[in-house]
Structures are given as structure tokens and as C-alpha cells.
Amino acid sequence: MQTRKKYIFLTFLASWLLIFFFGGDQLRRFAFFSGSKAEARRNWPRWTDRSLLKNFADPEELQRDGDPSLLSPRERRAAWLSVYKSSRCRMETCFDFSRCERNGFKVFTYPRERDQPISASYSKILTSIERSRYYTPKPEEACLFILSIDTLDRDHLSAQYIRDVDEKIRGFPLWNGGRNHLIFNLYSGTWPNYTGDLGFDIGQAILAKASFDTESFRPGFDVSIPLFSKDHPQHGGERGWLYQDSVPPKKKYLLVFKGKRYLTGIGSGTRNALHHIHNGKDIISLTTCKHGKDWQKHKDTRCDKDNVNYEKFDYQELLHNSTFCIVPRGRRLGSFRFLEALQAACIPVLLSDGWELPFAEAIDWSKAAVVGSERLLLQIPSAVRCIHPERVLALQQQTQFLWDAYFSSVDKIVHTTLEIIKDRLSPPRSRSRFLWNTLPGGLLVLPDFSTHPGDFPFYYLQHGSSPSKKFTAFIRVVSQAGSLSQPILRLIQAVSGSQYCAQILVLWSCEQPPPPSGKWPQTTVPLTIIQGRRKLSDRFFPYTAIQTDAVLSLDEHTSLSTSEVDFAFVVWRSFPERIVGFPALSHFWDPEQGRWGYTSKWTNELSIVLTAAAFYHRYPRGEGQLGRGIRPHPAPLPCPLPRYYHSLFTKYLPAGLRELVDGLAACEDILMNVLVAAVTKLPPIKVTQRKQHKDTVPQQVGCMDGGMGTPPSGECSPSPPRSPAAKVKGTAGAAGSRRFSQRQDCLNQLVDWFGYMPLVSSQLRLDPVLFKDQVSVLRKKYPRLEKP
Amino acid sequence: IMCASAKYNTRGPALIPRMKTKHRIYYITLFSIVLLGLIATGMFQFWPHSIESSSDWTVEKRSVHDVPVVKLPADSPIPERGDLSCRMHTCFDVYRCGFNPKNKIKVYIYSLKKYVDEFGAAVSNTISREYNELLTAISDSEFYTDDVNRACLFVPSIDVLNQNVLRIKETAQALAQLSRWDRGTNHLLFNMLPGGPPDYNTALDVPRDRALLAGGGFSTWTYRQGYDVSIPVYSPLSAEVDLPERGPGPRRYFILSSQMALHPEYQSELEALQAENGESVLILDKCTNLSDGVPAVRKRCYKNQVFDYPQVLQESTFCVVLRGARLGQAVLSDVLQAGCVPVIIADSYILPFSEVLDWKRASVVIPEEKMPEMYSILQSIPQRQIEEMQRQARWFWEAYFRSMKAIALATLQIINDRIYPYAAISYEEWNDPPAVKWSSVSNPLFLPLIPPQSQGFTAVVLTYDRVESLFRVITEVSKVPSLSKLLVVWNNQNKNPPEDSLWPKIRVPLKVVRTAENKLSNRFFPYDEIETEAVLAIDDDIIMLTSDELQFGYEVWREFPDRLVGYPGRLHLWDHEMNKWKYESEWTNEVSMVLTGAAFYHKYFNYLYTYKMPGDIKNWVDAHMNCEDIAMNFLVANVTGKSVIKVTPRKKFKCPECTAIDGLSLDQTHMVERSECINKFASVFGTMPLKVVEHRADPVLYKDDFPEKLKSFPNIGSL
């Protein structure tokens, strides 16, 4: 015990002395200790006459930076055209902007020639363009041209290499030196150097190429695209493999690589070194010498051992179970591995010096990948270990977002390329880097709508703004006979009674002119009447008169109370990016028919919320009298919807799809749901709904599709949850059943267009906090919602 | 290995050994000696006021004129012209930088010399005021090293900021004879005014071989992307004039042009704009009839009206920045300082720091050809966005333009980020003004994922000694289908948990964790035993929740994995009389918190609670043995910006034999304490992050007129 105390005492004494000696600058300053100061850091001197130093330039010279002897700006720009060509092309010198001004951004693809072989990938690219909303079949209105000659594989040893491209191109009257052309390429050059040479003169055409190197990349002009395989899906695309966020990332491996090791030639330097970092525990880096025909010839001493090790691990297994994946250069700079790692949420560690990363003009890769240096391979393990778990979590999520937004299908890759080029045409109307790199991504953000993040429903939180406190009620009137009916008057009263209502818009889509302003009810909020066309998708047209973010879409026959409107709107403010509404449907996969179905029956799940649709109100009156209780859908109730989705609906979807919707009855609200789900990846929100009274809304008694067997009493007969689509019998159900099957068709066609089923199911409904609780009605804020 | 990153502590909070009383006296003596020492040290610190300040102490005192003179022979070597194909991986020697835990490059500055030619004529001005400021800033920064052997980047003290005042060939020779020049590898030159008549090259004409160039006025043809750095042209007015930031709102003019000596062609286009749009466009030029002594650079005129420059820039919404003979213009800095949105009309210009700054948020770039459409283009920008651009413009000036120091450090940071990309500064840090950084929320769980149901959840029961009630909770919770593991946190150090055989037999693994200290924060420790993402925190007396209710809560959590999903809801209110926050547990129509006596949340929040809780909240909660749930609510709301989700109807969380949450809550002093917690936390967070909502989540068919047996969750809301 005594000795221990002594030691403690000594330690304290020592530390006291240490404090005294190294206690700070002030101490050392003391003359007594000044002997030790000689070693002080030598900084840049504080010159005694520093205040007398001259400025680097005369202030007036800085402000008058003109030289009248110079070329005039116009002459200079004209001179540029002849100087900055081919390898020095930029948009301002090699692209004809005037072509895009007349008809906007339109893309024309050369007609495919029969005898011209086209690879699967190039055919997908062409299809993607033809599916895009920018496609035009008329060359005279096009802004951008795409060849029908397959230029993807320009390795002249390859089977898909097309010969005499130069000659063919010169024969095209539209070629014009390549101006306003976009050329896609995946492979260029060949053994041994794999240069960027395409084997023909691209002239002034924009090059969208995989494995672009920064040196030959013409910044702001070319586009770097990812390398994708011929099996890459046309549209839709597989989702990423990250199903859950875990912190710390509980994966078996930290860093993996499994691939070829080049024994000679370009790219072998990096691949040959990869085995050095293998530790057999959390870092797996395996290479094989087996590739090509004559690998045995160049075989070195490691090969046999490596080849044995190589077989022990499965590439897919490694991909699934690692936090980081090395993506080294191959012969060319890019590799399939890049997209594979991205999809697998395995954070890419890039070892490909001088690679212009895919879509780097838009995408901030530092948020999703680790850009390593080939020269510093041995530092990679420790660098990667030092990345904080929180950042790993963010990187993983970002890989998934980028994969899903820009890479998972050929459509997305091609559309991203087009959008990047379109953004250059009008810089003030283009997406900022923030919009490209934040969910839901640049393709779903229309800069024509706004370039301000606060105007989009999904950026409120990151942007630090909040959704609007008021909404616009939007009522569409179709079947009025010149005068105003009772329901619409009641509706206007109910809506204008809401404290959140800012304005009421009436879209008058009847043949007769609207009643004079004196006939409309007096409201506290402004009421505007606009004349509309007679189209179903009119409902979602982005009218400029709408001034709030939220739009409450209503139908003339809608019956609702002020408290329903209030509650739904308050809920929407918590979920501004989703559809919030009352009646819900649920989709399901019908294995018997091999197609998607949906049901409006009472189920425990929901995935579609009706956006006030109930198409049948717009049908000629006769059809509504087919029979008692034939109401294929629950009561049409409204829902607040962000204004942006109206724009997205009208401008994002290609015209063909909108025509389809106009043709199929009541498809537009399914489309709206599918679209919003594709944007948010989340289900809609159902809020509680007041029970409907038979006498107040006589047409809305049923709640079954096709009205099959609906008792006249108006009670809803239950059906088991998740039952397949009801079979419709009887003449009374004929009209309803036609509509029902049309809507099914609609759903299936939409899934077909999107390439996957975007709808997401939810098991919950949002009720007021005290809904049906056993407390006094006086305490409740929304007692009217509970009234039977 | 050398990582500074947090290691996950798997063992839980450690116990501090207790001091034995009999040794206390020795420790006190020792302690007082140390204290005495400290006091003595302190006295030294306050004593020597007469001694020179520390900065002068380590720095030599000399005049610029005293620097050594170096004579350059006429035939000394000249470096090759700049290599346009240089990139970091080809021309930069990264091995000089090395791997270091701080991820900072080391920058060496050559000492100042005066270069003269054979005839003794100076090659250039020795050093300009701005370059001196720049070098001072670098030498004062973290990047600086005085050890040439450890340096990764070399900055010559040869001033090439303005090409017009130097002799190109001789300057190049001076560069070539620098001790570590080596073809310019890893050398960084700063230049703001490149080129000269007649062709005005857009990059410095001095041959510089592989040296990196931080240049003002690059065009897209001379800028080596990823190698060079585009910097602003510094405006000395920045230091001279103090323009206070102007709030958002309409300004007198819509478009203003303040540049002198514009090309007549631009001038006429601007005049055409003015003729078309009248008073909202103001075109200023040099004043012709200024009295003597008034600096021409501080005045601008329109006809006979005289305006103060740069103050007049604050009167306009947009300010035109046209190219002159060069692409980079000092007026850009003045415009940004005034919070005026620059309209940049200079085709092919690489904007300053464009590698990291998102100029679309602070400026409008209009192609020269489109000048006539400028007015309509600018008019189509929504007012809200203009206000943000104004704020952003001002922020760019403050952070990256205002001084040579700001310019130097931003340049070095950009190069640093290229060398240590995994430690690079993010887009948000570069671009978001402090106000946005403060108000915006970046949710760490931002990807919209609905975790697979199969994973299930881990129930974490915090208990002290209520074994009987605990066992009932375990039995009840074990009936929930998605339960995958049960973790009992035994918070009682004086008593051992019951023997294994006494515990209820359940179908999932049950683990007991013994803690070292009875602290509330033990409930939120990220135990390794928690293998699922979802955690159900449940008190040892919550026996009233049905299996359906718990299962439904889990399903709701899956739809909102980044939120707290809980059963009993609470509210915070502003008490107007007392002027502070108040806690409310009455039957309210609103909720802003859920109690963690029964709540689902993501395991990530355990990690945040334990390691990232702001201020002293964690210790405060442990000391007061209260409010850990409120702290969790604050934490989650603050980091996600989202509200809680209350599930299922209101219940009386009260059982006859125990003092449950509600039982306590009724207690008046308890309410006062809880209110205090809210006020304390709000002041630590600096804001009130809690969000008030009016909804709760129920199953889709809850209380609907529908057979119970067909509902997924029939047993909900029963008392």
C-alpha cells in the first residue's frame, strides 16, 4: 500500500511539473525559459511595411476591363465557331440552339433500316427515346437527332462492329457535320490500348459514352454514361438490395473484390496489385488469371494459388455481404461492376484514375461512392475503415437512390442523358445540383414547373420550409343544365366554411355557359370560374389560377362536411408529398389471370386513394339510371393534393399515356396514384370518413364493384379481405362491370408502361386523436366525423 | 487503426470505482499541490502584460525591401508551357501527401526573394498587398508546414496575381529555379488577371509546366477540370466598404448594370433593354464631371445623376456581370457583397470555385446570344427563389470572396478534398448558408424503405425489481407474432435477477443484460444483442396492450421507420401566462410526443441517444431519473423533422398494483418536473423540434361495420 501511494504521489508531482513546463505559450514566453523557443515554427513574416505594399492591380483598372481594339463580341463568337471544333466542341460552338427554340426540346430518331443489324442494347436505347415525351417523328421540328446506326460497340474485333459508318453517315441529308446529333457508345478502341477512338468521325456530335476519360471528355458537351449489359431492362428495373438501414452496417465483409487479373497490357497495373490487400477475414480481394485464350502463356507464380482461392467465394455472395466493393478499371475505365455494386448497396470504391464518372455533370458521386486513387491502393483498407458508420449509412442509402433514379433501366439512363442535355439549353431553367442529388431525383423534378425547391412537395424538410397553410378548392362541373343544383351549392358552402380554404375555382366543362356571377353563392373566399374543355385528364391540368401548393379536387356531386375537409387538410400538412384521401382501393396480383387487379371491397390494406374521381358522374345521364345501387365505387370524396403533381401528371407523362387515360374511363385517378407512388415509393394516406347517408347522397349507397348483390338497403356487404376481383353477374351490373374491367385494364397498362408495380400497400388509416374514444363529444375537435 | 471514429462500445456504461475513505486524506493533499501548481501557472499567464504578443514573438520583423536578391542569368532554364492534359492522376505526385489521420495536406511557402535580371532590373513587383495577405493566411492555417520535406503542396512566393505587371519569360525562369520545382509538380500558382493585349488569353501566360493554377477568368478551353481551381478576381473594395446585409424584399431597380468601359455592342443591347422596360432597368457608367479628389471607382453616373458605388448595387434585384477583355470580373465580388443576384453573361466562363459551389442557386447565367431576352428570363423566376438567391449570393461572398484569406483557404480545401476524397467537405457544407443549415433537416434515414416484416422487432424491457409484473409483460409481449427477441435490462445492482428456471418460457430468445449503474439511459443503449432494426421499448408494468395492438404498432412502424411510433401520447403547449413550455397529459386533440414506456423506434436512435445527444441532456436525465422519454422525442423530432405517430385509441395506462406512467403523471409535482424538462431541452436544442399533429393511426377497418373475424387486428381499443 505504501509503495502504491508513493507512486501516486510521484505521478502527481511529475504531472505538476509537466503542466508547468508545457503549460502554454505564455509560460514559454517568460524570459527564464526562453532558451527553448528557438525551435518555434517559422511563419510567413509580418513585414513592417506591409501596409505600404501596392495593390495587385489598380482599382480603376480592375473596374474598366475593356479593350476597344478587341473583336466585337459578335465577331468573337463567330470566330469561335471555326476555332473550337471537334475535340474542342462546346455547346456554344457546336450546337445549334435555334433548332430547339421553335418547338422546344424534341428528339428525332432516324428511321431504322431493315438490313441494318442493331444490337439489343441499341434497340433498347432507341425504344427509350421513342417512349420519351420528347420524341418526335418529324425531323424538321427536332432539336436533337439520334442515328439508327448502332454505334455502341466500336471495337473492330467485335462481332457487332459496324463497318463503313463514315460513308453511311455522309449519306444522311440531316447529318450536317454532326451538329445536334447525339451518339451513344459503350465500347471504343480495342486491344492493346483501348483508346477512345470510335473508328469514324463524329464531327460536332455530342458523345454519350461509357468509360469516358477526363482528357478526351468535352466538358459541358459530352455525357458520360454507365456501362450496362445487354440484359439491362428496358424500363422499370429491379430495385436495389438494401431493405433495411442498419447502424453499424452489420455485413460480413468490409471490402471485397472478385475478378480478373490482367497479366499484361493496359489496366494490369491496378488489377495485379489487388491481391495485396486481401486479408482473408473482412477484406476479400480475389483475382484469377483465367481470361482470354492464351492466359497460360503469361502465367506467373501466383496464378495457381490465386485460381484456387478464387473458386472458394461466390461473387453474388460477396456482393450481398459487403459494405464496400472495389470497382477497379478493367481494360477500359468503366465496368459492369459499377452498376452491380450500386444496386447491391455495396459502396463502390473506385480505382479508375481519370474516369469521368457517369452523369457527373449532375450527380455528386462523393455522396454515394469512395473515389480512390489507383496509386494509393494500399491506403484503401485503412481509409475505408475510417469512414464513420453514419456516413456509411448515408452512402448506402444514396447508392440506392441513385440506382433507382438514374440507372436501373435503359429508359432511366437514356432519359437522364436527355435531361442533362436539355438542362444546358436554358441554364436559368435547369435543375440545381441539389435537385439532382436529392430524392426523388432529377427525372421527377420538372424545372419547367419551378426551379425553387420550396415549390416541390418533397423538399420541405431539407429546404427548411413548410407546406402552405391554405388550399385551393377545385370543383369540376360537367353536367349542369345552365343553373346551379343543390349539391354544388352545398359543396361550395361546406368548402368555403373551412378555415384553411384560400380560394375556390370552378372548372366549368359544360356546353352551356356558366350562370352569371350573381347566381353564385356569396362566399368569404374568392370564387373564380374558368371555362374548361371536355377531357377527363383536365382535372389535373396545372391551371395558373391555382395559387396554393395544395389543391383539393372536388366533383360537383361530392358531398362532404367542413370538418372532413379540415381534418384531411391538417393531415396532408404532415404528409405533403403523398395523396391524402378518403375512399381507398387495394391492388393485388391475380395469379389465375396473371395480371393485376384491384378491389374497392373492405380490405385490411389500401394502396390507392380515389382523387375525387367517380367518373360516372360525367357520363350521360341515362347511364346512371341503369339500376338501383349500381355504383362501382365508394362515394367520391376529395383529397388535398400538391399542385406539383398536377404538373407532373400533365407534363411528365408522355402524351400517349394521357390519351390512354382519356380513353379509359376513370383511369386518371389510378394513374395519379401510380405516379405519386412512383415518386414517393410510399403508400397514400387514408383518413377517416364519415358514414354516408342514403338519403343525403342517394347515388352513393353501394360500395361494391359492379354492384353485385348489393342489398337495396344501402348497407355494404362484407367480403373477405384480399379476395380476387368479383365476378359480375346480371344485367344490372353490366355497365359497372365494364367500367370495372376498364379500370383493371388501366391499372395493367400503367404497370406495363412503368415497368413495375409502383403501388405500395398500407395497413393504417389516420383518425383524429380522440376518434371514437369514450370521452365527451365536447372535448373532441372533429365530433362530426363520428356521427353515424 | 488510426481512425478517430467512434468505436461501438459493446459493454455498456462503466462503473467508476469508489474511493476508500481512509486514503482520502492523501488524495486531498496531492490534489491541493496540483491545485497550487495550477494557480501558479495561472498567475504567470496574467502577469506578463508587458511582453510582446505571441504572433510577433515567433515571427521575424523585417521590411519587404530587405529580402535577398536573386539574379537570374539570361540563359537560365524556362519551364515548358502549361500542359493542357494534366490531371491529378497524371501530373500530381500524390505520394508526397501521404496518409494521415487528419486528412490535411501540408503546404509549404517558399521564402520571399527579389528576382532581378542580369542587368539588375526587377522581374516584377516583389509582392503585392493581396498576395502577401494570401500567403499570410496560408501560413496561419492548419495546412501550413515550414518543413519542405514534409510538404505536399508548394506555393511560390513569386507574385503572379496580375500578369500585366510581370515579365513573363523572367518570371518563368524564376519559377524554374525554385528548390523543389521539379517541372512544377505539386506547385500551386495564384493568378487573378491572366492574359494581356491583344489576345487576352484566359489562363496565365507564364510557362509553368505541370504546376496547378488557381486562376480567375478561366474559360472552358483552358480550365483543366479536376486539376486547376477557378478563383474569383478579388475586389479591394470588399475591405474598404462595409455593406450591411440587406433583408429580402423588392428593390428599386430590377436590373442594374454598373460596369464601366463595356463593349459598345453590349452597351447598345443594354440600352435597348432599358428603352423597352423603362425605369426598372438602370445602366450606369463612368462619371465624366466629377470634382477632383473624388475617387472615380466609388461613383457611377446615369445622365446627370450620381450614384455611390458599390452601395447602388443594393438597390437592384439583379446586377449584370458582363465579360470585358477578360472573363473574370472583380465586379462579381461587389455584386455578391451587395446581395444582388448576378446575371452572368460571359460565354465559356468557368465560375469561381465551380467545382464545389452550385452557382445555379446564387446566379443566373445567360448566354450572350440571349441578352435581348434577359428581361423576360429574369421575370420568370419566382420571387421566393429570387430572395433565396440574394441570400445565397451574399453567403458566397462572405464565405469565399470577401478576403484573400477566404479565397486562399477555399482553394486549398478544394485541393485537399481531391487528395482525401473520403474526408471531403459535402455539398451542403459548401453551399448552404448558415440560416439554411440551421433550419433545414437532413434525415439520416432518408431512403423511403419499408423494412421487411420478417425481420421482426426486439422488445427491450427496462426493469428494476418488479419481477412479477415483469414476467407478466414478458408473457404478454411474447404472444406478438413479429417479436424476434426479448431483452431485459436489469437495472438493479443490489439484487440479482431471478434464476433462469423461474423466467417464463417463451418462444423467442430471452436475454438479460445487467447494467453497472441504475441509469435511465441504459434503456436506450445500442446493445449488440439488438439485432433487428425495430426496437420496442416497454416498461415492466405495461400489461394492458393486446397482442393485436403491439403487432399493429410494429406494422405502423414499418411504414414509418424513421419515427417514434408509440401508444400513450402527450402534448407540449406554450403557456402564455408563464411564457414557457408546459407538459400536457390530459385528453387532448393533439399529440407531439409518445411515451417510450411503450414505443417502437429504429435502433439507430439508440445510437444517437447514447453518443450524439446534444449538450448535457443525457447526464441531466440520468441525474434526475426522469424525462428520458421526452429527451428521446426531442432527439428524433430534431434529427428527422417529423412528428411522432400515436397508434390505437386512448387507454388508461394504469394497473391497480403498480404506479404506471399515468399513475405518476397525475401527480402534480411530476407534471411540473416534466414541464421543466421540456423547457430545459428546448433551450439546449435551441429550438422546439416537436411537431404537433391531430391524427393517430388505426387499422384500416377500425370500428367499421364489418365482421371482427375478418379484420387483421380485431382486438384493438378494448379496455
Interface residues (C-beta under 8 A of the other chain):
Chain A: K5 I8 F9 F12 L13 S15 W16 I19 F20 G23 G24 D25 Q26 L27 R29 F30 K37 A40 R41 R42 N43 W44 P45 R46 W47 T48 D49 R50 L53 K54 N55 F56 A57 P59 E60 L62 Q63 R64 D65 G66 D67 P68 S69 L70 S72 P73 R74 R77 Y84 R88 R90 E92 F97 T214 E215 P219 G220 L242 Y243 Q244 D245 S246 V247 P248 K250 D353 G354 D364 S366 K367 V370 V371 G372 S373 E374 R375 L376 Q379 S382 A383 V384 R385 C386 I387 H388 P389 E390 L393 A394 Q397 Q400 F401 S426 P427 P428 R429 S430 R431 S432 R433 F434 N437 L439 S450 T451 H452 G454 D455 L461 Q462 H463 G464 F567 V570 V571 S574 A584 W602 T603 N604 E605 L606 T680 K681 L682 P683 K686 V687 T688 E715 C716 P718 P720 P721 V760 S762 Q763 L764 R765 L766 D767 P768 V769 L770 F771 K772 D773 V775 R779 K780 K781 Y782
Chain B: I1 M2 C3 A4 S5 A6 Y8 H23 Y26 L30 I33 V34 G37 L38 A40 T41 F44 Q45 P48 I51 S54 S55 D56 W57 T58 V59 E60 K61 R62 S63 V64 H65 S85 R87 H89 T90 V94 Y95 F99 P101 I109 L112 N125 I127 S128 R129 E130 Y131 N132 L135 T136 I138 S139 D140 Y144 D146 D159 L161 N162 N164 V165 M192 L193 P197 P198 Y200 T220 W221 Y223 Q225 G226 V233 Y234 S235 P236 L237 Q259 M260 A261 L262 H263 P264 E265 Y266 K286 P295 A296 V297 G324 A325 R326 Q329 A330 V331 D347 S348 D358 K360 R361 V364 V365 I366 P367 E368 E369 I377 L378 S380 I381 P382 R384 Q385 E388 P421 Y422 A424 S426 Y427 N431 A435 V436 W438 S439 S440 V441 S442 N443 P444 L445 F446 L447 P448 L449 I450 P451 P452 Q455 E531 E533 F552 E555 V556 E559 P561 G569 W587 T588 N589 E590 V591 H602 K603 Y604 Y607 G641 K642 S643 K646 V647 P649 R650 K691 V693 E694 H695 R696 A697 D698 P699 V700 L701 Y702 K703 D704 D705 F706 P707 L710 K711 S712 F713 G717
